[in-house]
Amino acid sequence: MTQITPQPGIMDIALYVSGESRLPGRSDVLKLSSNENPLGSSDKARAAYVAAAGDLHRYPNTDHAPLRRAIGEVHGLDPDRIICGVGSDEVLQFVVQAFAGTGDEVITTEHGFSMYPILARMVGAVPVTVPEADRRIDVDAILAAVTDRTRIVFIANPANPTGTMLTPDEVQRLAGGLPSSVLLVHDGAYTEFAAGADGGAGLVDRHPNVVMTRTFSKIHGLGGLRIGWGYAARDIIDVLNRIRQPFNLSNAQMAAAEAAVRDTAFRDRCADLNARMRDRMRNSLIQMGIGCDESFANFVLARFADPAEAEAADAALRDDGILVRRVAGYGLPAALRITVGDEQGVTRVLETLGRFMADRRGA
């Protein structure tokens, strides 16, 4: 057995498990376990990706300038304060690598995205989990947990897997209440599904210790390409760029992402479909007797009477070829996270759960 010892914290990391995509013996699987876009990706993004195939032998540019410029133009941001990564996960990783280390504390929340504690442990930092209030981030609980060892606070807003969201005033109170030495990371992966939200961009402009992260995996439908970005004060972006691999994004990735961010008509069509289907799904679940908070993302969290009922509901969905996400690992053993699909997909889910709940009441 090897005598080589990994850095502190690494062996405490539980391996991340992605959503399932296949069921044995079924060719009609409806995958609603990974919050993917039911409309796929923009035709313009796919065309740009194919066109980039002619330059596969060329190294990509290292500064991502055309993509950063496109993001800046569409979102009204300074391109020099934008960094791009292999999914927003890589940008989050840059943050912990640059600003936390052994013995430092990184605050996450009770039902927060599971990558946050993984990233903390990756650098030997200690994840500090604070409670939420009815599946919503509790600003007071976060502020009360801050110590002189706190370096980073992670929040996803809208949150995954709950779909809940803080108001702008609540986020401002959090940012304003943190010491200037603590970095607030506002993960806005689901921003485009929350009408009128800016993902934390305004917060970054008001507070030099805030980083906003965003992704192309959700509304832009480019999860298979792994592209994300972050926005922060220029001195923070300068630090993050010093640990970024120079060729972390390929020409094809950047071409597809640039076309995707500029295709605002496709983005808006996806947001409109999601809003309509999300409301339909939530209202129907509530009518069935299934708990469901208002969601601001592209999924809903269906809450059942107890873990046994959630497990039985998951089994019923699987029997009908539908894959959703069990979220016991997020501290929600009696819930299922269900991606909002297209009209046909939503109908299929509701019909299955409707039969399931009717059978439960009749039992």
C-alpha positions in Angstrom: 0.0 0.0 0.0 1.3 3.4 -0.9 2.8 5.6 1.9 2.0 8.8 0.0 -0.5 10.8 2.0 -3.1 13.2 0.5 -3.5 16.7 1.8 -5.8 17.2 4.9 -9.5 17.1 4.1 -9.3 15.3 0.8 -10.2 11.8 2.2 -13.2 13.4 3.9 -14.7 14.2 0.5 -17.7 12.1 -0.5 -17.7 11.5 -4.2 -20.2 13.6 -6.1 -23.0 11.4 -7.7 -24.7 12.9 -10.8 -28.3 12.4 -11.8 -29.2 9.0 -13.4 -29.9 9.0 -17.1 -30.8 5.3 -17.9 -33.2 2.7 -16.7 -32.6 -1.0 -17.7 -35.0 -2.2 -20.3 -36.6 1.2 -21.1 -36.2 3.2 -24.3 -38.6 6.0 -23.3 -36.7 7.3 -20.2 -37.7 10.9 -19.2 -34.6 12.3 -17.5 -35.6 14.9 -15.0 -32.7 14.4 -12.5 -30.1 16.9 -13.7 -32.0 20.2 -14.3 -31.3 20.1 -18.0 -33.1 22.3 -20.6 -35.9 20.4 -22.2 -35.5 22.5 -25.4 -31.8 21.6 -25.6 -29.5 24.3 -26.8 -29.8 27.2 -29.3 -29.5 26.3 -33.0 -27.0 29.1 -33.2 -24.9 27.6 -30.5 -24.8 24.2 -32.2 -23.9 25.8 -35.5 -21.1 27.7 -33.9 -19.8 24.5 -32.3 -19.8 22.6 -35.6 -18.1 25.4 -37.4 -15.3 25.4 -34.8 -14.5 21.8 -35.8 -12.3 23.1 -38.6 -9.8 24.5 -36.0 -9.4 21.6 -33.7 -5.7 21.7 -34.3 -5.4 25.2 -33.1 -4.8 26.2 -29.5 -7.5 28.4 -28.1 -6.8 32.0 -27.0 -6.0 32.2 -23.3 -7.9 35.3 -22.3 -11.4 34.3 -23.5 -11.7 37.9 -24.8 -14.5 37.4 -27.4 -16.6 35.4 -25.0 -16.1 37.8 -22.1 -17.0 40.7 -24.4 -20.2 38.9 -25.5 -21.2 38.2 -21.8 -20.4 41.8 -20.9 -22.5 43.2 -23.8 -25.5 41.0 -23.1 -25.5 41.5 -19.3 -24.2 45.1 -19.2 -21.0 44.1 -17.3 -17.3 45.1 -17.6 -15.5 42.3 -19.5 -12.3 42.9 -17.6 -14.1 41.8 -14.5 -15.3 38.5 -15.9 -13.5 35.1 -15.7 -14.5 32.0 -17.6 -14.1 28.4 -16.4 -15.0 24.8 -17.1 -18.5 25.2 -15.7 -19.1 27.6 -12.8 -17.8 24.8 -10.6 -14.3 25.6 -11.8 -14.7 29.3 -11.0 -15.9 28.3 -7.5 -12.8 26.1 -7.2 -10.6 29.0 -8.1 -12.2 31.0 -5.3 -11.5 28.5 -2.6 -8.0 27.8 -3.9 -7.2 31.4 -3.9 -8.8 32.6 -0.7 -9.1 29.7 1.8 -6.7 27.1 3.2 -6.0 24.7 6.0 -8.0 25.5 9.1 -10.0 28.3 7.6 -13.8 28.1 7.7 -16.2 28.2 4.8 -19.8 28.7 5.5 -22.5 26.8 3.7 -26.2 26.3 4.4 -28.2 23.3 5.6 -29.6 22.4 2.1 -26.9 24.1 0.1 -25.3 22.8 -3.1 -23.2 19.7 -2.3 -20.2 21.0 -4.1 -19.5 23.8 -1.6 -18.3 21.6 1.3 -16.4 19.4 -1.2 -14.5 22.5 -2.5 -13.8 23.6 1.1 -12.3 20.2 2.0 -10.3 20.2 -1.2 -8.1 23.0 0.3 -8.1 21.7 3.9 -10.7 24.3 5.0 -13.5 23.4 7.4 -17.1 23.6 6.1 -19.4 25.2 8.6 -23.1 24.3 7.9 -25.7 26.7 9.2 -29.5 25.9 9.5 -32.0 27.2 7.0 -35.5 28.4 7.9 -38.2 26.4 6.1 -35.8 25.6 3.2 -34.8 29.2 2.8 -31.3 30.6 3.5 -31.3 32.3 6.9 -29.3 35.5 6.8 -29.2 35.8 10.5 -27.9 32.3 11.0 -25.1 32.9 8.5 -24.0 36.2 10.1 -24.1 34.5 13.6 -21.8 31.8 12.3 -19.0 34.1 11.2 -15.8 33.9 13.2 -12.3 35.3 12.8 -11.5 32.1 10.8 -14.3 32.6 8.3 -13.0 33.2 4.8 -15.9 32.4 2.4 -19.7 32.3 2.5 -21.4 30.3 -0.3 -25.0 30.8 -1.2 -27.0 29.7 -4.2 -29.7 32.1 -5.1 -32.1 30.7 -6.4 -31.1 27.7 -4.3 -30.5 24.1 -5.3 -32.2 21.8 -4.5 -35.0 23.8 -2.8 -35.6 26.4 -5.6 -36.2 29.1 -3.0 -34.8 32.6 -3.3 -33.8 35.4 -1.0 -35.1 38.9 -1.8 -32.7 41.6 -2.9 -33.0 43.3 0.5 -32.1 40.0 2.3 -29.1 39.5 0.1 -28.0 43.1 0.6 -28.3 42.7 4.4 -26.1 39.6 4.2 -23.4 41.3 2.1 -23.5 44.4 4.2 -23.3 42.4 7.5 -20.2 40.4 6.6 -16.7 41.6 7.5 -14.8 43.0 4.5 -12.3 40.2 5.0 -15.0 37.5 4.2 -15.8 36.7 0.6 -19.5 36.2 -0.3 -20.0 33.9 -3.3 -23.4 34.4 -4.9 -24.0 31.4 -7.1 -26.5 32.5 -9.8 -26.7 29.3 -11.8 -30.5 29.5 -12.0 -30.7 33.3 -12.4 -32.4 33.3 -15.8 -35.4 31.4 -14.4 -36.1 34.1 -11.8 -37.8 36.9 -13.6 -36.0 40.2 -13.1 -33.1 38.8 -11.1 -29.5 40.0 -11.9 -27.7 37.1 -10.4 -25.9 39.2 -7.9 -24.3 41.6 -10.4 -25.5 44.7 -8.6 -24.3 43.3 -5.4 -20.8 42.8 -6.8 -20.8 46.5 -7.9 -21.7 47.6 -4.4 -19.4 45.3 -2.4 -15.8 44.5 -3.3 -15.9 41.3 -1.4 -18.7 39.6 -3.5 -18.2 37.2 -6.4 -21.1 36.2 -8.7 -20.9 32.9 -10.6 -23.1 31.9 -13.6 -23.3 29.0 -15.9 -24.1 28.0 -19.5 -25.4 24.6 -18.4 -28.9 25.5 -17.4 -31.0 27.9 -19.5 -28.4 27.8 -22.4 -28.5 24.0 -22.5 -24.7 23.6 -22.8 -24.2 21.2 -19.8 -22.3 18.8 -21.9 -19.7 21.4 -22.8 -19.0 22.6 -19.3 -18.8 26.4 -19.5 -19.3 28.9 -16.7 -18.2 32.4 -15.6 -17.7 34.7 -12.7 -17.9 38.4 -12.1 -16.1 40.3 -9.3 -13.9 43.3 -8.5 -11.0 43.5 -10.8 -8.4 42.7 -8.1 -10.2 39.5 -7.3 -10.4 38.5 -10.9 -6.7 39.2 -11.2 -6.0 36.8 -8.4 -8.3 34.1 -9.8 -6.7 34.3 -13.3 -3.3 33.6 -11.7 -4.4 30.1 -10.9 -6.5 29.4 -13.9 -5.1 27.0 -16.5 -4.3 29.1 -19.6 -6.1 26.8 -22.0 -9.0 25.8 -19.8 -11.6 26.4 -22.5 -11.5 25.1 -26.0 -12.2 27.1 -29.2 -15.4 25.0 -29.7 -16.6 25.7 -26.1 -16.1 29.4 -26.4 -17.7 29.6 -29.9 -20.8 27.8 -28.7 -21.0 29.9 -25.5 -20.7 33.2 -27.4 -23.4 32.2 -29.8 -25.6 31.0 -26.9 -25.3 34.1 -24.8 -26.1 36.3 -27.8 -29.2 34.3 -28.7 -31.5 36.1 -26.3 -34.6 35.1 -28.2 -33.9 31.4 -27.4 -33.1 32.2 -23.8 -36.4 34.1 -23.4 -38.4 31.3 -25.0 -36.9 28.8 -22.5 -37.6 31.1 -19.6 -41.2 31.5 -20.6 -41.8 27.8 -21.1 -40.2 27.0 -17.7 -42.3 29.6 -15.9 -45.5 28.2 -17.3 -44.7 24.6 -16.7 -43.2 25.2 -13.3 -46.4 26.9 -12.1 -48.5 24.2 -13.6 -46.4 21.5 -11.8 -46.4 23.2 -8.5 -50.1 24.0 -8.4 -50.9 20.4 -9.4 -48.6 18.9 -6.8 -50.2 21.0 -4.1 -53.7 19.9 -5.2 -52.5 16.3 -4.9 -51.5 17.0 -1.3 -47.7 17.1 -2.1 -45.9 20.0 -0.5 -44.1 22.3 -2.9 -42.5 25.7 -2.1 -42.5 28.4 -4.8 -39.6 27.8 -7.0 -37.5 30.3 -8.9 -35.4 27.8 -10.7 -36.0 25.1 -13.4 -37.1 22.5 -11.0 -39.5 22.0 -8.1 -38.9 20.3 -4.8 -41.8 17.9 -4.1 -42.2 17.2 -0.4 -44.0 14.0 0.7 -45.3 12.9 4.1 -42.2 11.0 5.1 -39.1 9.4 3.6 -41.0 6.1 2.9 -43.6 7.9 0.8 -40.9 9.8 -1.1 -39.1 6.5 -1.8 -42.4 4.9 -3.0 -43.1 7.9 -5.2 -39.7 7.7 -6.7 -40.3 4.0 -7.4 -43.6 4.8 -9.1 -41.9 7.3 -11.3 -39.1 4.9 -12.2 -41.7 2.2 -13.1 -43.1 4.7 -15.6 -39.6 5.5 -17.0 -39.2 8.8 -15.2 -35.9 9.7 -13.4 -36.0 12.4 -10.8 -33.5 13.3 -8.0 -33.5 11.9 -4.5 -32.2 14.6 -2.2 -31.7 12.8 1.1 -28.0 13.7 0.9 -29.2 17.4 1.1 -31.0 16.8 4.3 -34.3 16.3 2.6 -35.1 12.6 2.8 -38.8 13.1 2.3 -38.5 15.1 -0.9 -37.8 14.6 -4.6 -36.3 17.3 -6.9 -38.0 17.2 -10.3 -36.7 19.1 -13.2 -39.4 21.1 -15.1 -39.7 19.6 -18.5 -41.7 20.5 -21.6 -45.5 20.2 -21.7 -45.5 16.5 -22.5 -42.9 15.7 -19.8 -44.8 17.7 -17.2 -48.0 15.9 -18.1 -46.3 12.5 -17.8 -44.9 13.3 -14.3 -48.2 14.7 -13.1 -50.2 11.7 -14.4 -47.9 9.3 -12.6 -47.9 11.2 -9.3 -51.6 11.7 -9.6 -52.2 7.9 -9.8 -49.6 7.3 -7.0 -51.3 9.7 -4.6 -54.8 8.4 -5.4 -53.6 4.9 -4.7 -52.1 6.1 -1.4 -55.3 7.7 -0.3 -57.3 4.7 -1.3 -55.0 2.3 0.6 
